Amino acid sequence: MKTIALKLNKVMYYGWYIVMLSGVTLLMSSPGQTYSISVFINAYQDTFDFSSTMISSAYSIATIISGLSLIFMGKMIDRFGARRMLIIVAIMLAITAFYNSFVTSIYMVFAGFVFLRYFGQGSMTLLPSSLVPQWFEKKRAFAMSLSGIGGFLATLGVPAFNLWLITQIGWQQAWRVWGVILLVGFLPLVYLFAVNRPEDIGLTMDNDSVGSDEDVKRALETMERTSFTLKEAIRTKEFWMIGMIGMVPSMFTTGLTFHFFTLMELKNVSNTSASLVLGLIALPSFLSPFLARPIVDQFKIKYILSVTLTMIILSMLFLILGVSGLISAIIFMLFYGLALAVQILSVNVVWPNYFGRKYLGSIRGTATVFMVIGSALGPLPFGINYDFNGNYTIAIIGMVIFTSIALLLSFFIHKPKKTV
């Protein structure tokens, strides 16, 4: 592995290979993502006669359980390294895919959801966000934005791929295909090319040549000196503020997506058109690599978060007051998608920038709890509002208020100083 890495490093700094592997990892996280699992839901209901309430409740509870468990995955990343954990997670996700091809009851489906969400949506999203920052500092935002393209491509292509598989060979075989893809296509890539950090193979961050022993030693000393432990991180106000700000996109996006077709019907947009509009949320994310250097690398995170939160508030208000047809719905989705793309990139970058590299896995794993809570709470106010009033206005106003609080918090964010 080290020999391969050093040979490839002569062609291009090895960190960029890590970026590509991380992008593939996000693509391979698809079996555990909502956009992928949702395609199997109708097949489950047709086969087992599950009610929507039953299967939705199972999915929500499974998401909460798996999300809270990511705290332990983060600690394992710090203890054993991203490479070893990625190998284990890839194997476990493949086994989970095979398991899901044999489910026969709601209890088995629930267990499948738990493991799909834990190993797929959770762990295989957490691992790239912990791995790429180890290799870059000056180009961190750009590198993370490039790796994120794998996830965007998955969002666009995997649902159609899953639907084609289910149509051609059935849902059981579709799950087995994913198991084979993970074991045969993805696992060898991880084994051959994953490296925890540049110092492990005699390189340094952002460097395109082999560093001397002194360079590597100095880099490790710097990492040790500047890295917060999890206990130190949670004692800072920034950890809680950034976590709360990170709740905003997960809460609103989940609530919006869950009720999107009904909401669009109220806005005079047909279901067919709504399905096209919903996919547009990922389109601005392809601009992230071009926005990383002029925006994320040039301005303080607090200012970027303030602007994106303001954009999200304006999006919510436009959804209430301005969306009344297809064209305005497209404008809303593209504008919100742009704010979402920049904010997610900024939050991903701020964790290593503020708290260092050494304990990034445990810090990111713990911070994921905020996202999980947001995702779990998002659809509920939308549903209650609709049941009582036949619309979503009050729920969206509530989201505006919550986002405004997050906006206020963003003004007080400063890079914390580590006490020695």
C-alpha positions, -999 to +999 in steps of 0.1 A: +000+000+000+028+025+009+047+015-022+017+021-044+010+054-027+046+067-032+046+057-068+014+074-075+026+105-056+053+109-083+025+116-108+002+137-085+001+145-048-014+115-031-040+136-013-059+140-046-062+102-049-077+103-014-101+129-026-112+107-055-115+077-032-136+098-008-159+107-037-163+071-046-170+063-009-199+089-009-212+073-040-210+038-024-228+051+007-260+051-015-275+019-002-280+036+032-292+070+018-329+080+018-329+087-020-319+051-025-339+033+001-371+052-009-372+033-042-375+000-023-404+012-001-432+006-025-418-029-032-418-036+005-454-024+009-466-044-021-448-076-009-456-074+028-487-051+029-470-027+053-488+006+060-471+039+053-472+048+090-456+015+100-427+016+076-422+054+080-421+050+118-396+021+115-374+043+093-375+073+115-366+053+147-339+035+128-324+068+117-323+081+152-307+050+166-280+048+139-273+085+141-268+085+178-245+055+174-221+074+152-205+088+183-189+054+187-178+052+150-161+086+154-141+073+184-132+042+164-119+063+135-096+081+159-084+049+176-079+026+146-077+051+116-101+058+088-085+031+065-092+002+088-127+014+097-135+020+060-126-016+052-148-028+080-177-005+072-176-015+035-178-052+044-206-046+069-226-025+044-222-053+018-235-079+044-263-055+053-273-053+016-274-091+013-294-092+046-320-069+032-326-092+003-340-118+028-363-096+050-397-111+056-412-090+084-413-054+097-389-064+124-363-076+099-369-045+078-364-023+108-331-040+116-321-036+080-329+001+082-307+005+113-277-011+097-282+006+063-284+040+080-255+033+103-230+018+079-242+036+047-257+071+054-238+076+087-204+059+086-196+062+049-204+099+051-185+105+083-153+087+070-146+109+040-153+140+060-127+128+085-102+116+059-098+144+034-090+171+060-060+150+070-044+157+037-051+193+030-050+226+049-046+254+023-068+236-002-091+220+023-123+236+011-116+229-025-106+192-018-137+186+003-160+202-024-144+179-050-150+148-030-186+158-024-193+154-061-196+117-056-226+122-033-242+146-058-238+121-086-254+095-064-283+117-057-290+122-094-283+086-106-289+060-080-327+063-076-331+056-114-305+028-112-324+012-082-357+014-100-342-002-131-328-030-110-361-036-092-380-036-125-356-060-142-347-085-115-368-077-084-360-060-051-343-090-035-318-093-064-313-056-065-300-057-029-277-085-038-263-065-067-254-037-043-237-063-020-216-075-049-207-040-060-195-031-025-174-063-021-160-066-056-160-030-069-154-009-038-136-029-011-104-035-033-101+002-039-102+009-002-076-018+005-052-007-022-055+031-019-067+043+015-041+059+037-050+076+070-028+107+067+002+119+047+026+115+076+020+077+075+038+075+041+064+102+047+044+131+032+031+164+045-002+182+040-006+201+007+029+189-004+036+173-038+069+157-028+082+133-002+089+152+030+121+147+051+119+129+085+121+163+101+092+177+081+070+147+091+080+150+127+073+187+127+039+181+111+029+155+137+040+179+165+019+207+150-011+183+147-007+173+184-004+209+195-034+223+176-059+194+179-087+196+205-098+164+222-136+157+222-138+168+258-120+201+250-141+207+219-175+203+237-164+229+263-162+256+236-193+276+227-183+272+190-190+234+191-226+240+202-232+270+180-219+253+148-238+222+157-270+242+161-264+260+128-258+226+112-293+215+123-309+241+100-304+224+066-311+189+079-343+200+097-358+221+069-346+199+040-359+167+056-393+183+064-395+199+029-386+167+011-409+145+031-439+167+023-427+181-009-453+167-033-483+178-011-467+212-007-462+216-044-498+207-050-508+236-028-485+258-050-502+246-083-473+223-093-481+189-106-465+157-092-446+151-124-431+186-123-425+185-086-403+154-090-382+174-115-380+204-092-370+183-062-339+170-081-328+206-087-317+209-051-285+191-059-277+211-090-260+241-073-237+217-054-218+211-086-206+247-082-190+240-049-155+234-062-156+268-080-170+285-049-145+270-025-115+292-032-131+326-038-156+322-009-148+296+017-110+301+016-112+339+015-138+348+041-142+340+078-166+311+084-188+333+106-195+356+076-202+328+052-226+311+076-243+345+082-249+350+045-261+314+039-285+315+068-299+348+055-303+331+021-321+302+037-345+326+056-352+344+023-358+310+006-384+301+033-402+334+030-402+331-007-417+296-004-446+311+017-452+343-002-437+339-037-440+303-050-472+299-070-463+278-099-436+259-117-412+287-125-412+302-090-408+267-076-377+262-097-363+296-086-369+287-050-352+253-053-321+266-071-317+295-047-321+273-016-299+246-031-271+272-036-274+283+001-274+247+011-243+238-009-222+266+005-233+261+041-227+224+041-193+229+026-185+256+052-196+235+081-176+205+069-145+227+067-149+245+100-145+213+121-109+205+111-101+243+108-113+250+143-105+218+162-076+202+144-070+168+128-061+143+155-095+137+171-116+148+141-134+115+139-148+116+174-156+153+172-174+149+138-192+118+151-205+136+181-215+167+161-235+144+138-261+141+166-272+177+158-279+167+122-298+135+134-320+155+158-327+180+130-336+152+105-359+136+131-377+168+140-380+182+105-411+164+091-431+166+123-441+203+124-449+202+087-473+172+093-490+187+123-495+220+105-510+203+075-534+181+096-547+211+115-547+239+088-543+222+055-511+241+047-475+244+059-473+282+066-470+280+104-443+252+102-422+273+078-426+304+099-413+283+128-383+272+107-377+309+099-376+317+136-352+288+144-330+298+115-330+334+127-317+323+161-290+303+143-282+335+123-278+355+155-254+328+169-233+329+138-222+365+146-205+352+179-184+324+163-147+328+167-119+303+162-114+288+197-079+289+212-065+256+226-052+259+262-020+241+267 
